[in-house]
Amino acid sequence: MTGRQKVVLPFPGALRVARREFRSYLFTPWPYGVAAAFLVLTGVLFYLVSDGSREASLRFWLPNLAFVLLVTVPVMTSRLIADEWRSRHLDVILGRGVSPSGLIIGKWLAAVGFFVTVMLPTVAYIGFLARWGEPDYLPMVSGYAGAVCLIALFCAVGTLASTLTPTAVAAGLASFAVLVGAQLAGSTGSLHGLSFQPHLDDFYRGAPELSDLVYFASGTAVCLILAIGAQVGRLRLTDRLRALVGPAVALAVALGVNLIPVPADARVDLTSTDRFTLSHASGEVLKAVRVPVQITVFEPGGSAEARDAKVLLRQFHQHNALISWRVIDFSNTPGEVARLGASDTGDVVVEARGGREVFSPLTEETVTSAITRLVRGNPQLVCALAGHGERELDDSAPGGYELARQAMKDNGITAMRLDLTVAKSVPKECTSLLMPGPTGNLAGREITMLNNYLAADGKLMILDDPGGPDVSAITAPYGLRLLPGVVVDPSRGVAGDPTTLLVNQFPTVSPVVAKVAGVQMVGSGGITTAAAERTGLSVAKIAESSAKSWLETDSTKMAFEPSRGDRGGPVVLAATADVSQVLEHGETRVSGNGPSIARTRLVVVADADWACNALLPEQDNRRMFINALNWLAGEEDLVVIGGDRPDLRRLQLTEGRRHLLGAVSMAGIPGLAVAGGLGCWMRRRKR
C-alpha cells in the first residue's frame, strides 16, 4: 500500500494568508470606511454621467472608475506588508509554513478579493439602465472585466510598495505616485506605452484586444515578482543577488511581450453594432485604395469620443498605410476648421484626390463610404425635377424635402433643382433624376425629354402620390404602372390609421432594401409590375403591403369590395426596373478598352410622403431613400450613412427617476457599507 502523495502548491501558504487577510477585512470596521468612500465616489460619478449623457451605457462612468481606484487602492494596500514588518508579526507568519512568495501572493489575493467584493453593489447600476433604457450588455461585462484587471494591477503595485517601504504611510504615497504617473504617461508620447489608460479604454468600450490582456497580465506579474524578490532578499542577505535574477528576467520578458506588434484583427468587438470592427467589405475597399487618404475627426482631446475615434481609425491605417488619421479639438484649431469646412464638434472630414467630404457621425460605414466615393472620383449629382408642383428640397415644412437634401449631403450626394418647364434638355452632369411628388401633368415635350434621357442610359426615381398626374407614358415601357386608389392595411396601420402603413415585406433581395427592416408610408398607392416585352429588362417588387391589405378605389368606403375594382393584397408599393446591355460604350467603373454596360434604371414609389420631412426619420425610410439613389447611380455597394449614431441608446430619465437614481447611487448603496461597518464596530465593542 503506497502512502498518499503530498500536493505541493506553487506558493506555499498563499491561500491560508488570503483567507486570513480577507476575513480580517470583513470583521474590522475601517475597511468598511474605505468601501463606503469608494461607493460614494462611484455613485456620484454614475449619477452625474447618467444625468448628463442620458445614455443607457456605462462607457462614460467606467473610465472614471480608474480615478476612484487610484485613490482607494493605495489606502488599502499600504498596510499589507509594511504593518506586518513594523509589528514584527512577519516572522510569526513565515514561521508557520508560509513562504515569502505565498505571503506576497496571499496578501495580494485578499486585496483583490476585497475590491471585487466592494464593486459588486455597483452592478445595481445596470439594473437602472435596463429598466429605463435598452443597454448593450456585453460592453458592460467587458468593462467590469477591465475593472478587475485594473484592480489586480493596482493591488500588485500597492503590494510592491508596501514591501519596499518601512511604513504604511510611505507605501501609500509611493503606490499613489506610481499609479498617477502611469495614468499621466498616456499624454506623453515617449511614455505612452507605460500607461494603463489606453488598455483600460479598450475594455470599457467593449473592444479589448490581445495587447490589453498582455499589458495587465505582465504588469501585475512583474510587480508581484519584484515584491517576492524584495521579500526574499530582505529575509536572507545571502540570497539577495539570486533574488534579483527572477525580477530582472520578468521585467525583460514583460517589456518584450508588450513591444510585440499585435495584428489589427486581434481584437474582440463585443458591441452589438460591431462598432470597432472593420467588416470584410470595408477591408476589400481599403485594399483597393491606391492614393493617400487623410481622415480628420474633431473631438476634444482626452474625451471618450476622441478615444473611441482613435480605436476605430487605427484599424483603417492598419489595413492600408496610405490612410492617415488625426483627432483634433474643434475649439482649438480654427484654421483647420475653416479650411476643412467643419461646422461642429463630432464632424469627420475625409480628404482624397483633392476632394473632401464632411459628415457625422463617425462609424465604419460613414468613413468607408466617404473613402469609396472620393477614390472613385465620380460624385453623384441628383437633379430634382420642378415646375409641376413637386416637393422642394429647401422646404422645411412637414411635407417638404429639406431632410432629403440633408440626407443626400451626408452621403456625399449633391442635389440641384431642375425646372422641366424651361429646360431644353437634361444636363449631362446629372447622375440621376428625382421626381418628388408632382401634382400637375407634364407636357408632351417634357415626357419626350425624359423618355429620351432614359433611353440614353438614364436613371430616374419617381415618387408619385395617388391622385397625382399620370406618368405611365414614362413608366409603362419599363413594365411599371401606377394604379389609382389608396392601400388600406388594418393589420399594419399606425395608431389605428389603416392608411398609415408600417411596411416590412420586401419580396426581392435588392440593394435598395439592404439593411432596411421597415419603412413607413402614408396614403400610398399601388403599382403593377407586368414586365414589358423588352430585351434586357428586369422588373422587381421592392416593397409591398401585407396579405390582409387591399387597394381601395373608393376612399369613402374603406371596405374591401372586389366587385367595385378593389385589389386584394399584397399590393406592390415600390418597384424597380433595370435595362442592361453590354455595349462598346456605356457605364464602366474600371478603366480599360473592353466592353462596358449601358444601364437604364428606374425606381417608382407610390407615395411621395415616404421621403418628406415628417416621415424620412421614421423607421428605415432614410436608408431606403439613399439606397435607391446609390442603386440608380450604380453605386449600390456603398453603405448608407444614417442620421443618428447606431450605437446611441437613450436613457429615459424623468424628474422622479433622477431623484431615485441619485438617492440609491449616492446614499442607498454606500449606506450598505456604512451599516456593515457600524455592525462590525458594535460586534467588536460587545466583546
LOMIFI-406050 format. One record per residue (C-alpha): residue in three letters; x, y, z. Coordinates in pm, whole numbers, plus 50000, padded with zeros to 5 digits. Example, Ala and Ser with C-alpha at 12.3 -4.5 7.8 and 13.67 -1.06 7.14 Angstrom:
2
ALA512304955050780SER513674989450714
END
This chain:
687
MET500005000050000THR501515032449896GLY501235063650103ARG499315093949987GLN501495117949794LYS501615153149929VAL500475180149686VAL502895209249679LEU501315242549578PRO503405267449379PHE503075294049653PRO503035276149988GLY500645292450234ALA499165317249984LEU495565305850022ARG495865304550401VAL497175340350409ALA494485351850167ARG491685336650377ARG493055351650698GLU493535386050543PHE490135386850371ARG488415375750694SER490105404450876TYR488635428650621LEU485155415350688PHE485385417951067THR487325450651101PRO485465484251087TRP487975505250894PRO487775486050559TYR484065494250557GLY485015530850566VAL487135526050256ALA484255507050094ALA481795534950181ALA484115561350034PHE484535540349720LEU480795535849673VAL480045572649741LEU482545583649477THR481355558149221GLY477715566549297VAL478215603949250LEU480075598248924PHE477405574248795TYR474625598948872LEU476455628048708VAL477385609948386SER473975593048352ASP472095625448408GLY474405644248174SER474625619547885ARG471135603947916GLU472635572747763ALA471905536947873SER475575528347890LEU478475526548136ARG481035538947884PHE481195573348047TRP481195560248405LEU483725532048378PRO486685554348279ASN486115574448597LEU486335542548798ALA490105543148746PHE490295575848941VAL488325561349234LEU490515530249245LEU493635551549215VAL492615569549537THR491315539949740VAL493615510949647PRO496805526949791VAL494975532250121MET494085495450148THR497315480250020SER499675503050213ARG499345481250526LEU499725447250359ILE503435440850428ALA504655472850593ASP502465468650903GLU503405432150940TRP507105441550923ARG506755470551164SER504825449851421ARG507335421251384HIS504455397951304LEU506055388650972ASP508425363451131VAL505485346351300ILE503615342350970LEU506665329450785GLY507365305351068ARG504055287651009GLY504825271550677VAL504235302750467SER506885310250206PRO507815346050108SER506075340649773GLY502995326849948LEU502915357250174ILE503025381849881ILE500505362949666GLY498155357249961LYS498145394050062TRP497585404349701LEU494715379749652ALA492985392749965ALA493235428749846VAL491905419649502GLY489065399949658PHE488155429449881PHE487845454349595VAL485985429749372THR483535424549658VAL483155462049706MET482405466049334LEU479585440649338PRO476905465449462THR477615487549157VAL476025460648940ALA472775476849053TYR473595505048811ILE472965480848524GLY469505474748669PHE468655511648635LEU469915512148277ALA467935480948187ARG464755494548347TRP464865528748180GLY466685520947855GLU467935493447625PRO471645489447707ASP474215469447515TYR475155443847782LEU478335427647652PRO480395460047652MET479365465048016VAL480535429848101SER483795437547921GLY484075469748121TYR483755451448450ALA486355426148331GLY488685455348261ALA487975469048609VAL489015435648763CYS492235436348558LEU492865471748681ILE492235461649042ALA494705433049006LEU497375456448866PHE496785483949125CYS496855459049412ALA500095444449277VAL501655479349268GLY500415485649622THR501795452349742LEU505195460349590ALA505225494949751SER504265480150088THR507105455050056LEU509775480849971THR508835508050224PRO509105507250603THR505745523450692ALA502175522350565VAL502175559850501ALA505245557550280ALA503795527550099GLY500525545450029LEU502245576549898ALA504635556149684SER501925534949520PHE499735565849466ALA502635583849295VAL503395554049070LEU499745549948968VAL499285586948896GLY502455586448688ALA501185556248495GLN497935574248419LEU499625606448311ALA502055587348091GLY499275583547836SER499555620547747THR503315618047685GLY504365603647352SER507545586547469LEU505875571347778HIS502515563147623GLY503195525747630LEU503505526048010SER500015539848065PHE497165517148164GLN494515541248036PRO494515531547664HIS494295494647751LEU491535501048001ASP489575521247747ASP489535491547510PHE487755470847776TYR485315498647860ARG484265504547500GLY483675467047453ALA486555460347215PRO489525445747409GLU492485432447217LEU495285408247294SER497755435847379ASP495435448047659LEU495445414047827VAL499215411747784TYR499695445947943PHE497665438848257ALA498915403148298SER502585412348251GLY502355443848466THR500705425148751ALA503165396148728VAL506225418848725CYS505085438049034LEU504415405949225ILE507735390249120LEU509585421749225ALA507785421049559ILE508675384249609GLY512285391149518ALA512455420349761GLN510935399350038VAL513365370649981GLY516315394549973ARG515155411650292LEU514955378850485ARG518115362150357LEU521015385250287THR522965358450105ASP520115353749857ARG519845390049755LEU521695386449428ARG519825354449346ALA516545371349437LEU517205398649181VAL517565374148893GLY513875364848878PRO512575400848881ALA515125411448620VAL514125383248386ALA510425390148446LEU510865427048372ALA512745419748050VAL510105394647938ALA507275419048019LEU508875446847817GLY509485423147528VAL505945409447504ASN504445444447524LEU506615456047236ILE505485428047003PRO503105442946743VAL499565429246761PRO497615423346436ALA494645445846367ASP492215416846394ALA493485405246736ARG490525422746896VAL487175411047027ASP484365435446941LEU481535429147187THR479345458247077SER476015448146923THR476695470446620ASP480305458146569ARG481285494446600PHE485015488646636THR485485460846383LEU486065466446015SER483895443545806HIS485205422145523ALA483555445945276SER485435475645423GLY488655456045414GLU488185449245044VAL487505486044978LEU490615496745168LYS492835472044982ALA491855488844657VAL492875523644776ARG495995534844588VAL496025571944676PRO496725589545008VAL493675594845226GLN493545618245527ILE490845614245794THR490315642346044VAL487955639246341PHE487035669446553GLU486705657946914PRO488015673047242GLY491345657647339GLY491065631447611SER487295627447574ALA485625593447546GLU484605601947189ALA488215610247098ARG489455577347240ASP486735558147054ALA487705575746732LYS491355566046773VAL490485529346819LEU488415528146502LEU490705549246284ARG493775529646389GLN492245499446215PHE491855518745890HIS495565527045896GLN496495491245984HIS494545478745681ASN496165504045447ALA499215525445531LEU498085551745277ILE495235560845510SER496355585245780TRP494225599946056ARG494195625346336VAL491845636146613ILE491925673446690ASP489935697346907PHE487335717846721SER487655748046953ASN491475748946946THR492015746046569PRO490015774046400GLY492345773746098GLU491715736946022VAL488005741146091ALA487795768745828ARG489985750345576LEU488095717645600GLY484625732545626ALA483685716045956SER480755730846145ASP480765714546489THR482435690646730GLY481925655046609ASP482385663146240VAL484535639846032VAL486435651145722VAL487845626845467GLU490225640445203ALA491435622644889ARG492275631944530GLY491805668844600GLY488235664044719ARG486715661645064GLU483575650645242VAL482315664045576PHE479865642745772SER478885628446108PRO478695605446297LEU481965586246290THR481335549446214GLU482995523545996GLU480205527445740THR480445565145714VAL484215565245667THR484275536145422SER481525551745212ALA483285585345201ILE486595569345101THR484895549444827ARG483195579844678LEU486325601344689VAL488605574644544ARG486215567944258GLY486195604844178ASN482645604444033PRO480425623144279GLN476695619444237LEU474545648844127VAL470825643344174CYS468665667443972ALA465315672244145LEU462605680043893ALA460405710743945GLY457745730643763HIS454735708043825GLY454125712144198GLU456905688344307ARG458155688844666GLU461035713544706LEU464405703844855ASP464655736245053ASP461165733445204SER461295727845583ALA457545721945618PRO456445686645718GLY455705678345354GLY458935693545221TYR462155675945127GLU464755695645322LEU465735664845523ALA466065645145200ARG468575670945077GLN470455668245408ALA470485630245383MET471965632945034LYS474575657745158ASP475535634645446ASN476145607245191GLY478245628644957ILE475445634144705THR474895668844560ALA471355679944474MET470235705344213ARG466815718644114LEU465845712643750ASP462735730043614LEU461475709343321THR459155737043202VAL462105758443094ALA464845732443046LYS465685722742690SER467335690042791VAL468595671043094PRO472115683243182LYS474785657043121GLU476205661643470CYS473005648143630THR473805613543766SER470105606843821LEU466765624843827LEU464315627244117MET460605634244059PRO459305641544414GLY455525641644408PRO454345661444105THR450785675044121GLY450415688043766ASN450555669743434LEU453755670143233ALA453665684842885GLY454295662142589ARG457645678842525GLU458735671442882ILE457655635042863THR459645631442540MET462655647642707LEU462505622742997ASN462005592742769ASN464985603042558TYR467035607242875LEU466105572342998ALA466775557042657ALA470325570742678ASP471175550942995GLY469285575043223LYS468345569943587LEU465075582343739MET463245579444073ILE459525587444068LEU457665593444394ASP454015598244299ASP451025601144532PRO447645585544449GLY445675611044252GLY448835625744105PRO449475630443734ASP449585600643502VAL453235591443440SER452555558243267ALA453995572342942ILE457335571643123THR456985540243337ALA454975516643112PRO457855509642867TYR459705495543169GLY456885473143292LEU455675495943572ARG452335513643604LEU450885533243896LEU447365522943998PRO444575545744123GLY443465541644482VAL444895540444834VAL446305509645008VAL444425500245325ASP446125476545570PRO444385474345911SER446865448246035ARG449835471445976GLY448245505646041VAL449835531046275ALA447775543946570GLY444615529146426ASP445035545746084PRO444875517845822THR446315540545551THR449475548945751LEU451435517345688LEU454345500445862VAL455855481545571ASN458175452345646GLN457655429945346PHE460435432345088PRO459885403644842THR463075409144639VAL466665407544759SER467755441344628PRO470395467244722VAL467515492044752VAL466305474745070ALA469705464145204LYS469685466845586VAL466115480345572ALA463965464245841GLY460875485145780VAL459585517645630GLN456565539345697MET454225552145425VAL451115573945434GLY448315571545180SER450305550344940GLY449005538144608GLY449815506044423ILE451985495444130THR451665468143869THR454875450843767ALA453955432643447ALA457245431543256ALA457155446542910GLU458475427242612ARG461935442342608THR465365427442579GLY467455430342895LEU464595443443111SER464225430943468VAL461455443043697ALA461495437644075LYS458965442544353ILE460795461344626ALA458145467244896GLU454595455244939SER451775455745192SER450605425445388ALA448295398245260LYS445445413345467SER445615446645283TRP443825458544972LEU443915487144723GLU440825508144794THR439485526444489ASP436775544844684SER438275561744991THR434805568745134LYS434025531745171MET437175517745337ALA435895482345281PHE437255455445053GLU434865452444758PRO436425433644464SER433285439244259ARG433985476644268GLY437555473444147ASP439415468944479ARG442565447444455GLY443435422744726GLY446815422744895PRO449685420944899VAL449915453144699VAL453205464444548LEU454195498344694ALA457665502644540ALA459335486644241THR462435489344023ALA463205483843658ASP466615477743504VAL467555475843137SER471175464743097GLN473075458242776VAL476695450542704LEU477875476742455GLU481075490842318HIS480325521942520GLY478405529142836GLU478825528343210THR482055514243345ARG483905517043674VAL487195502143566SER489265519643304GLY490125498643001ASN489385492242636GLY486945463442679PRO483165464142652SER481065481142920ILE477505480343047ALA474815505042941ARG472145507643210THR468765524043233ARG467355522743584LEU464015533243725VAL462685534044083VAL458965540144137VAL457385545144480ALA453635550244502ASP453965575444785ALA455725609244786ASP455205614545161TRP457525584845228ALA460615607445185CYS459195640345321ASN460435657845634ALA457725642545851LEU458455606245753LEU462075604245642PRO463355599946003GLU460815572046067GLN461805535346056ASP464405529845779ASN462945555045532ARG466175574645513ARG468285543745447MET465985531045172PHE465925565545009ILE469725567544989ASN469955530844891ALA467705538244595LEU469815567744481ASN473015547144512TRP471425518844313LEU470355542744041ALA473895556344017GLY475355521344000GLU476955525344342GLU474845500144528ASP477895486944712LEU478115519544907VAL476805517345261VAL474375543845371ILE475245569845634GLY472365571245877GLY471155602246053ASP471895590046406ARG474715571446574PRO473825534446551ASP475155526846900LEU473395555247080ARG471005540947340ARG468865566847513LEU468165566247887GLN464665578647970LEU465045599548288THR462045617748430GLU462405640848731GLY461205613348962ARG463655588348815ARG466525613148857HIS465745616549227LEU465515578849270LEU468765573349081GLY470595598949295ALA469185585749622VAL470105549549553SER473525555149390MET474805582649622ALA473175572449951GLY471465538649938ILE474325517049811PRO477065534550017GLY474725531450315LEU475095493750296ALA478835497150359VAL478245521750644ALA475725498050803GLY478185469350770GLY480925489750935LEU478655500151224GLY477575464251276CYS481195452651283TRP482125480251529MET479255471851765ARG480125434851749ARG483725441751845ARG482635465252124LYS480475438452288ARG483455415352325
END
